[in-house]
Amino acid sequence: MAAETGQGFDPRYLAAKKGIDDRARNHHVWETLRQALLAAAADGPLHILEIGAGLGTMLQRLVQHGLLQGPVTYVATDSDPGQLRAARPYLSHWAAKEGHALSWSGPHRGLLSTQKAEISLVLGPVRAEELADQATMPGPFQLLIAHAVLDLLDFPLWLPPLLGRLTAHGLAYLTCNFDGKTLWLPACEGDKEIGRIYHASMEARLRGASHTGRRLLAFLQRPGLELLAAGSSDWLIHPRKGSYCRDEAFFLHAILATVEGQLSSAKRPPACLAPWVASRRRQLEAGQLSFLASHLDFLVRRSPLP
């Protein structure tokens, strides 16, 4: 599930989502990635490509947890140039707060220096579909990252050429892939109809989108790939002593607005939509609403056929 402005994702939503994604991240898949990256860094400079990078929260996450060491080139791409413009002040503020040095040599290039890594950062306003055919894109890469983006793409068509940009034993870290289940608690009249129609709207946009996780699980076991780790990464938000942290409340409001906007624009909006949304907002304001959305994380290694 996602919250969009009509022009793309709201940067405030992406910033609020980081803490929720951090909590949901599958630690088995993450630890397998950490060990694989440390081994890869020992062999020379790392080259990393991220699609759908947004504000740069994945780069921030990798640095915070020490997964990047030595010289690194990080190409962060997004189809929305506005996201990458917002990434500059977001990353600059974070770097200054953490004591890292981040300087910019132009609108799309930066140098991030930490105690463990020297990261050449490239911001690329380009769609993932274009990357697959863009011969000028630097590479090959030891790591491809796609976080919360593959349910927006026809991945069986576009993922193979992107994986083809990896080195012979390069890695792909594919995370927060929606897998068909949303749950709002306490139970409310209209839950089943709202969920069914919302998931159907995802399918209308892109066939198979509402079950991206399980489709990826099968796809990543094809010849030429080795699935190193897989696991659940569900979003789970619940009140604590009748309240939420600020990011959680903002995030839940954004998700409710997305559901309302998507279903109200349908040819036949469900009659229960308005009372359902009103009830859920009252529960949210009262600190009574819980929310779960199922996702899957994967780490795969390219294993070229003999």
One Martini backbone bead per residue (centre of mass of N, CA, C, O) as a GRO file, in nm:
protein
  306
    1MET     BB    1   0.101   0.033   0.015
    2ALA     BB    2   0.019   0.385  -0.065
    3ALA     BB    3   0.117   0.742  -0.075
    4GLU     BB    4  -0.018   0.987  -0.291
    5THR     BB    5  -0.031   1.307  -0.475
    6GLY     BB    6  -0.033   1.246  -0.810
    7GLN     BB    7   0.292   1.308  -0.854
    8GLY     BB    8   0.354   1.126  -0.603
    9PHE     BB    9   0.533   1.099  -0.335
   10ASP     BB   10   0.529   1.207  -0.022
   11PRO     BB   11   0.795   1.305   0.159
   12ARG     BB   12   0.659   1.283   0.440
   13TYR     BB   13   0.585   0.987   0.409
   14LEU     BB   14   0.873   0.873   0.368
   15ALA     BB   15   0.983   0.972   0.639
   16ALA     BB   16   0.771   0.823   0.819
   17LYS     BB   17   0.830   0.527   0.699
   18LYS     BB   18   1.112   0.451   0.802
   19GLY     BB   19   1.049   0.346   1.090
   20ILE     BB   20   0.853   0.126   0.992
   21ASP     BB   21   1.056  -0.024   0.811
   22ASP     BB   22   1.266  -0.084   1.027
   23ARG     BB   23   1.076  -0.264   1.199
   24ALA     BB   24   0.997  -0.466   0.951
   25ARG     BB   25   1.255  -0.569   0.890
   26ASN     BB   26   1.426  -0.844   0.791
   27HIS     BB   27   1.687  -0.981   0.973
   28HIS     BB   28   1.784  -1.219   0.803
   29VAL     BB   29   1.819  -1.070   0.535
   30TRP     BB   30   2.002  -0.842   0.645
   31GLU     BB   31   2.235  -1.022   0.753
   32THR     BB   32   2.301  -1.150   0.480
   33LEU     BB   33   2.377  -0.885   0.348
   34ARG     BB   34   2.601  -0.793   0.536
   35GLN     BB   35   2.795  -1.032   0.483
   36ALA     BB   36   2.810  -0.996   0.172
   37LEU     BB   37   2.923  -0.700   0.172
   38LEU     BB   38   3.182  -0.747   0.330
   39ALA     BB   39   3.300  -0.943   0.121
   40ALA     BB   40   3.285  -0.750  -0.126
   41ALA     BB   41   3.463  -0.515  -0.007
   42ALA     BB   42   3.732  -0.686   0.000
   43ASP     BB   43   3.747  -0.677  -0.338
   44GLY     BB   44   3.642  -0.374  -0.346
   45PRO     BB   45   3.461  -0.156  -0.482
   46LEU     BB   46   3.139  -0.040  -0.457
   47HIS     BB   47   2.838  -0.095  -0.661
   48ILE     BB   48   2.523   0.086  -0.648
   49LEU     BB   49   2.170   0.022  -0.723
   50GLU     BB   50   1.876   0.231  -0.701
   51ILE     BB   51   1.530   0.196  -0.708
   52GLY     BB   52   1.321   0.410  -0.575
   53ALA     BB   53   1.476   0.614  -0.356
   54GLY     BB   54   1.380   0.892  -0.303
   55LEU     BB   55   1.526   1.031  -0.013
   56GLY     BB   56   1.747   0.800   0.093
   57THR     BB   57   1.680   0.584   0.328
   58MET     BB   58   1.859   0.341   0.249
   59LEU     BB   59   2.129   0.474   0.271
   60GLN     BB   60   2.095   0.557   0.562
   61ARG     BB   61   2.063   0.265   0.670
   62LEU     BB   62   2.338   0.147   0.575
   63VAL     BB   63   2.510   0.347   0.738
   64GLN     BB   64   2.396   0.316   1.029
   65HIS     BB   65   2.475  -0.019   1.009
   66GLY     BB   66   2.759  -0.066   0.852
   67LEU     BB   67   2.743  -0.180   0.534
   68LEU     BB   68   2.941   0.053   0.454
   69GLN     BB   69   3.272   0.016   0.305
   70GLY     BB   70   3.470   0.218   0.185
   71PRO     BB   71   3.445   0.239  -0.141
   72VAL     BB   72   3.151   0.404  -0.292
   73THR     BB   73   2.891   0.363  -0.535
   74TYR     BB   74   2.578   0.556  -0.547
   75VAL     BB   75   2.283   0.492  -0.736
   76ALA     BB   76   2.004   0.709  -0.719
   77THR     BB   77   1.680   0.634  -0.830
   78ASP     BB   78   1.397   0.817  -0.991
   79SER     BB   79   1.098   0.910  -1.152
   80ASP     BB   80   1.102   1.157  -0.940
   81PRO     BB   81   1.264   1.453  -0.923
   82GLY     BB   82   1.142   1.563  -0.654
   83GLN     BB   83   1.266   1.353  -0.467
   84LEU     BB   84   1.569   1.426  -0.526
   85ARG     BB   85   1.547   1.716  -0.431
   86ALA     BB   86   1.462   1.631  -0.138
   87ALA     BB   87   1.719   1.460  -0.070
   88ARG     BB   88   1.931   1.669  -0.017
   89PRO     BB   89   1.827   1.800   0.253
   90TYR     BB   90   1.778   1.536   0.400
   91LEU     BB   91   2.075   1.425   0.392
   92SER     BB   92   2.216   1.676   0.506
   93HIS     BB   93   2.078   1.676   0.781
   94TRP     BB   94   2.159   1.393   0.867
   95ALA     BB   95   2.468   1.418   0.841
   96ALA     BB   96   2.505   1.650   1.044
   97LYS     BB   97   2.376   1.500   1.287
   98GLU     BB   98   2.596   1.243   1.256
   99GLY     BB   99   2.890   1.362   1.150
  100HIS     BB  100   2.887   1.386   0.851
  101ALA     BB  101   3.020   1.433   0.523
  102LEU     BB  102   2.838   1.653   0.287
  103SER     BB  103   2.886   1.711  -0.059
  104TRP     BB  104   2.816   1.925  -0.346
  105SER     BB  105   2.883   1.935  -0.718
  106GLY     BB  106   2.570   1.924  -0.779
  107PRO     BB  107   2.247   1.821  -0.842
  108HIS     BB  108   2.366   1.487  -0.869
  109ARG     BB  109   2.628   1.525  -0.672
  110GLY     BB  110   2.806   1.343  -0.409
  111LEU     BB  111   2.991   1.340  -0.084
  112LEU     BB  112   3.017   1.074   0.156
  113SER     BB  113   3.160   1.089   0.487
  114THR     BB  114   3.273   0.837   0.698
  115GLN     BB  115   3.431   0.626   0.911
  116LYS     BB  116   3.391   0.374   0.680
  117ALA     BB  117   3.312   0.570   0.427
  118GLU     BB  118   3.325   0.652   0.063
  119ILE     BB  119   3.057   0.823  -0.102
  120SER     BB  120   2.944   0.820  -0.425
  121LEU     BB  121   2.678   1.030  -0.526
  122VAL     BB  122   2.396   0.949  -0.743
  123LEU     BB  123   2.131   1.131  -0.897
  124GLY     BB  124   1.861   0.964  -1.085
  125PRO     BB  125   1.615   1.079  -1.311
  126VAL     BB  126   1.475   0.760  -1.351
  127ARG     BB  127   1.333   0.496  -1.483
  128ALA     BB  128   1.342   0.160  -1.458
  129GLU     BB  129   1.271   0.101  -1.757
  130GLU     BB  130   1.510   0.276  -1.866
  131LEU     BB  131   1.749   0.131  -1.732
  132ALA     BB  132   1.731  -0.138  -1.895
  133ASP     BB  133   1.819   0.048  -2.176
  134GLN     BB  134   2.070   0.210  -2.053
  135ALA     BB  135   2.391   0.221  -2.171
  136THR     BB  136   2.507   0.472  -1.981
  137MET     BB  137   2.491   0.321  -1.734
  138PRO     BB  138   2.657   0.248  -1.477
  139GLY     BB  139   2.884  -0.034  -1.458
  140PRO     BB  140   2.870  -0.274  -1.277
  141PHE     BB  141   2.694  -0.430  -1.001
  142GLN     BB  142   2.681  -0.564  -0.667
  143LEU     BB  143   2.403  -0.389  -0.615
  144LEU     BB  144   2.049  -0.422  -0.593
  145ILE     BB  145   1.777  -0.189  -0.518
  146ALA     BB  146   1.425  -0.259  -0.404
  147HIS     BB  147   1.195  -0.045  -0.232
  148ALA     BB  148   0.868  -0.036  -0.251
  149VAL     BB  149   0.831  -0.090  -0.603
  150LEU     BB  150   0.742  -0.368  -0.754
  151ASP     BB  151   0.420  -0.310  -0.737
  152LEU     BB  152   0.467  -0.076  -0.980
  153LEU     BB  153   0.580  -0.312  -1.161
  154ASP     BB  154   0.666  -0.516  -1.439
  155PHE     BB  155   0.891  -0.731  -1.327
  156PRO     BB  156   0.918  -0.965  -1.542
  157LEU     BB  157   1.025  -0.751  -1.755
  158TRP     BB  158   1.245  -0.552  -1.581
  159LEU     BB  159   1.431  -0.726  -1.394
  160PRO     BB  160   1.628  -0.889  -1.574
  161PRO     BB  161   1.797  -0.643  -1.690
  162LEU     BB  162   1.881  -0.543  -1.408
  163LEU     BB  163   2.027  -0.805  -1.323
  164GLY     BB  164   2.226  -0.781  -1.573
  165ARG     BB  165   2.398  -0.543  -1.413
  166LEU     BB  166   2.534  -0.751  -1.265
  167THR     BB  167   2.752  -0.925  -1.146
  168ALA     BB  168   2.813  -1.254  -1.140
  169HIS     BB  169   2.764  -1.222  -0.792
  170GLY     BB  170   2.539  -1.043  -0.751
  171LEU     BB  171   2.301  -0.842  -0.575
  172ALA     BB  172   1.948  -0.851  -0.450
  173TYR     BB  173   1.747  -0.609  -0.273
  174LEU     BB  174   1.403  -0.702  -0.205
  175THR     BB  175   1.157  -0.490  -0.058
  176CYS     BB  176   0.845  -0.443   0.046
  177ASN     BB  177   0.639  -0.676  -0.070
  178PHE     BB  178   0.334  -0.701  -0.142
  179ASP     BB  179   0.087  -0.975  -0.003
  180GLY     BB  180  -0.254  -0.932   0.023
  181LYS     BB  181  -0.259  -0.797   0.330
  182THR     BB  182  -0.510  -0.635   0.529
  183LEU     BB  183  -0.547  -0.483   0.867
  184TRP     BB  184  -0.815  -0.371   1.075
  185LEU     BB  185  -0.827  -0.242   1.415
  186PRO     BB  186  -1.108  -0.286   1.485
  187ALA     BB  187  -1.367  -0.423   1.375
  188CYS     BB  188  -1.557  -0.332   1.073
  189GLU     BB  189  -1.790  -0.227   0.885
  190GLY     BB  190  -1.656  -0.306   0.552
  191ASP     BB  191  -1.379  -0.444   0.541
  192LYS     BB  192  -1.405  -0.654   0.308
  193GLU     BB  193  -1.491  -0.457   0.084
  194ILE     BB  194  -1.257  -0.262   0.098
  195GLY     BB  195  -1.030  -0.468   0.050
  196ARG     BB  196  -1.128  -0.583  -0.219
  197ILE     BB  197  -1.135  -0.315  -0.383
  198TYR     BB  198  -0.848  -0.222  -0.335
  199HIS     BB  199  -0.705  -0.468  -0.460
  200ALA     BB  200  -0.848  -0.437  -0.735
  201SER     BB  201  -0.713  -0.161  -0.799
  202MET     BB  202  -0.431  -0.278  -0.824
  203GLU     BB  203  -0.500  -0.474  -1.058
  204ALA     BB  204  -0.591  -0.254  -1.259
  205ARG     BB  205  -0.311  -0.122  -1.276
  206LEU     BB  206  -0.163  -0.419  -1.201
  207ARG     BB  207  -0.112  -0.725  -1.263
  208GLY     BB  208  -0.037  -0.877  -0.944
  209ALA     BB  209   0.023  -0.650  -0.724
  210SER     BB  210  -0.124  -0.781  -0.462
  211HIS     BB  211   0.109  -1.040  -0.512
  212THR     BB  212   0.421  -0.980  -0.529
  213GLY     BB  213   0.569  -1.157  -0.325
  214ARG     BB  214   0.492  -1.449  -0.432
  215ARG     BB  215   0.589  -1.399  -0.720
  216LEU     BB  216   0.886  -1.352  -0.645
  217LEU     BB  217   0.946  -1.621  -0.511
  218ALA     BB  218   0.926  -1.771  -0.784
  219PHE     BB  219   1.107  -1.596  -0.973
  220LEU     BB  220   1.385  -1.624  -0.790
  221GLN     BB  221   1.401  -1.956  -0.882
  222ARG     BB  222   1.546  -1.923  -1.131
  223PRO     BB  223   1.767  -1.955  -1.353
  224GLY     BB  224   2.058  -1.764  -1.240
  225LEU     BB  225   1.948  -1.785  -0.941
  226GLU     BB  226   1.997  -1.715  -0.577
  227LEU     BB  227   1.823  -1.773  -0.290
  228LEU     BB  228   1.935  -1.661   0.023
  229ALA     BB  229   1.675  -1.485   0.130
  230ALA     BB  230   1.361  -1.495   0.328
  231GLY     BB  231   1.088  -1.269   0.448
  232SER     BB  232   0.905  -1.101   0.660
  233SER     BB  233   0.768  -0.731   0.649
  234ASP     BB  234   0.556  -0.614   0.841
  235TRP     BB  235   0.324  -0.389   0.900
  236LEU     BB  236   0.294  -0.259   1.248
  237ILE     BB  237   0.030  -0.077   1.409
  238HIS     BB  238   0.001   0.049   1.749
  239PRO     BB  239  -0.106   0.150   2.034
  240ARG     BB  240   0.029   0.343   2.323
  241LYS     BB  241  -0.155   0.446   2.559
  242GLY     BB  242  -0.348   0.592   2.335
  243SER     BB  243  -0.096   0.626   2.124
  244TYR     BB  244   0.128   0.787   1.894
  245CYS     BB  245   0.356   0.855   1.704
  246ARG     BB  246   0.391   1.090   1.472
  247ASP     BB  247   0.456   0.905   1.225
  248GLU     BB  248   0.222   0.705   1.261
  249ALA     BB  249  -0.013   0.901   1.231
  250PHE     BB  250   0.060   1.009   0.953
  251PHE     BB  251   0.060   0.737   0.809
  252LEU     BB  252  -0.236   0.655   0.863
  253HIS     BB  253  -0.363   0.898   0.726
  254ALA     BB  254  -0.239   0.835   0.445
  255ILE     BB  255  -0.369   0.558   0.403
  256LEU     BB  256  -0.663   0.647   0.427
  257ALA     BB  257  -0.649   0.851   0.191
  258THR     BB  258  -0.582   0.643  -0.024
  259VAL     BB  259  -0.832   0.467  -0.001
  260GLU     BB  260  -1.039   0.690  -0.044
  261GLY     BB  261  -0.937   0.791  -0.321
  262GLN     BB  262  -0.950   0.524  -0.478
  263LEU     BB  263  -1.259   0.450  -0.419
  264SER     BB  264  -1.400   0.726  -0.502
  265SER     BB  265  -1.292   0.685  -0.818
  266ALA     BB  266  -1.477   0.479  -0.876
  267LYS     BB  267  -1.745   0.385  -1.051
  268ARG     BB  268  -1.838   0.218  -0.769
  269PRO     BB  269  -1.864   0.325  -0.484
  270PRO     BB  270  -1.884   0.228  -0.180
  271ALA     BB  271  -2.128   0.281   0.057
  272CYS     BB  272  -1.918   0.231   0.312
  273LEU     BB  273  -1.687   0.438   0.294
  274ALA     BB  274  -1.751   0.688   0.465
  275PRO     BB  275  -1.811   0.545   0.740
  276TRP     BB  276  -1.541   0.395   0.753
  277VAL     BB  277  -1.348   0.636   0.752
  278ALA     BB  278  -1.471   0.784   0.994
  279SER     BB  279  -1.421   0.558   1.198
  280ARG     BB  280  -1.112   0.534   1.163
  281ARG     BB  281  -1.049   0.830   1.245
  282ARG     BB  282  -1.161   0.817   1.528
  283GLN     BB  283  -0.972   0.591   1.623
  284LEU     BB  284  -0.711   0.741   1.569
  285GLU     BB  285  -0.765   0.991   1.755
  286ALA     BB  286  -0.815   0.780   2.010
  287GLY     BB  287  -0.606   0.541   2.007
  288GLN     BB  288  -0.747   0.247   1.852
  289LEU     BB  289  -0.571   0.185   1.598
  290SER     BB  290  -0.491  -0.089   1.385
  291PHE     BB  291  -0.216  -0.208   1.157
  292LEU     BB  292  -0.180  -0.437   0.869
  293ALA     BB  293   0.089  -0.531   0.632
  294SER     BB  294   0.198  -0.746   0.393
  295HIS     BB  295   0.545  -0.862   0.350
  296LEU     BB  296   0.845  -0.916   0.145
  297ASP     BB  297   1.182  -1.033   0.162
  298PHE     BB  298   1.490  -1.023  -0.049
  299LEU     BB  299   1.784  -1.230  -0.139
  300VAL     BB  300   1.984  -1.227  -0.436
  301ARG     BB  301   2.191  -1.420  -0.662
  302ARG     BB  302   2.392  -1.414  -0.921
  303SER     BB  303   2.410  -1.718  -1.145
  304PRO     BB  304   2.562  -1.795  -1.398
  305LEU     BB  305   2.548  -1.984  -1.652
  306PRO     BB  306   2.759  -2.225  -1.804
   0.00000   0.00000   0.00000
